[in-house]
Every structure is written in C-alpha cells, then in structure tokens.
Amino acid sequence: MVNDDEYRGPAVLTFGRARHPVEIRMSAHFEPTEGRMRWAGRTAPDPLLLRETTSGLREAELSIEGSPPAGVRLSEPDPWGGIRLTGTGTPPWFR
C-alpha cells in the first residue's frame, strides 16, 4: 500500500555488501519547525537484521522499487524482532 503519508510493503535494506529484502510499515509527516519531512516505521521480524543491529548496525540505505534510495537509521529491535527505521527528507516511497 502506498499513499503520500504511509507505505506498507517490500523494500531492500543495503548495508555493507548486503542487499537484504524486508517487509516494512512506514509513515511520514512534515516538521514545520525543521522545514523537512520526517519518516519512521519498522521492519517485520527478521533474524538477520536482529543479529546485525544487536552487533551494532545503525546505518543503511532503504530502497523501494520505483523510487530513489534513502539513508535510514536503524534502532534497537522491538520485542517481536522488528527493527525501527527512521529518516529525514523525502521518504523513499515518494515517486
């Protein structure tokens, strides 16, 4: 599902030499005091990302088919094994 404010579906996280397919749920909003978009969401539970973030992975590139890639920050896993993703600027699902 894609609309201006949110995206649910497939994506690819690139970190190091790895290109790792993931399922994500993301939303975006405009921050008027900063004058830019902020977006955040999380991946579905993923054993590889859980292992990588537990080992210190914090930066990656998020790609969604048909849109340019965007830098993304990875946070600690949630209790179900999903990884929180945050970014600023144009959300990677905007075309």
N, C-alpha and C positions, 0 to 999 in steps of 0.2 A: 504494500500500500504506500502510495506517495501522495502527499499534498504539500503545500508551502510550509506548514508548521511541523510535519512529522513524516517519518519513514519507518516502515517495518518490512524487513526482507533480507535478501542476501547481500553480502558485501565481502570485501577482501581486505585483510589487515596485512601490511607488509612491514616486516621488521628484520633487520639483518638481511640475509639472503632468502628468508622465508616469505612466501606468499600464502597466507592461510585463510581459507574461506570461513566465514562466520555468518550467523543469523543475528540481526540487530534490531533494536527498537530505539528510535531516536526522536527527539523533538527540539525545536529551535524557537528562540524569541529574540526580539530586538531589545538591546540595552540602551535606552536613550541617553543615560549619563555617560556611557562609554562611546556611544555613536557606532556601535557594531553589533553584529549578531553573536549570540552565544548558543551553543547546542550541546546536548548531552543525552546520554542513554546508556544502554548496556547490551552486552552480547548474551546470547543464550549460553547455558552452561557449556564449558569447553575445557576438556582436560589439558590440552596443550597450552592454551592461554593461562590457565590456572597455574601450571608449572612455571611458565615463563614470567608471569607477574610476581609469583612468590619468589622467584630468583632475581627480581629487580627490574624487569622490563617496564618502562614507563612511557616511552615514546614510540609511535608507529605512524604509518600512513594508512588512511582509510580510503578505499576506492569502492564506488558504486557504479555499476555499468551505465554508461552514457553520460557520466559526469566526471570532471577533473578530480584527481585525488586531493586529499586534505590531511594536514598533520593532525594527529589526535593524541591526547594524553590518556594513558591507562592508569586506573587506580586499583586499589586492593579488591579482591574478589568479594562478592556478596555471599551470604550463607548457602546459596544454591549452586555456586560455581560460576556465575556470570561475572563479567568484568565490566566495570563502569568506564565509559568513554566520555571525554569532554573535548570541546574545541571552540575556537572563535573564528569569526569571519564567515565567509559564505559556506553554508552547510554543504557537505559533499553530495547530497541528493538533489540540490538545485541544479537545473539544466540551463 
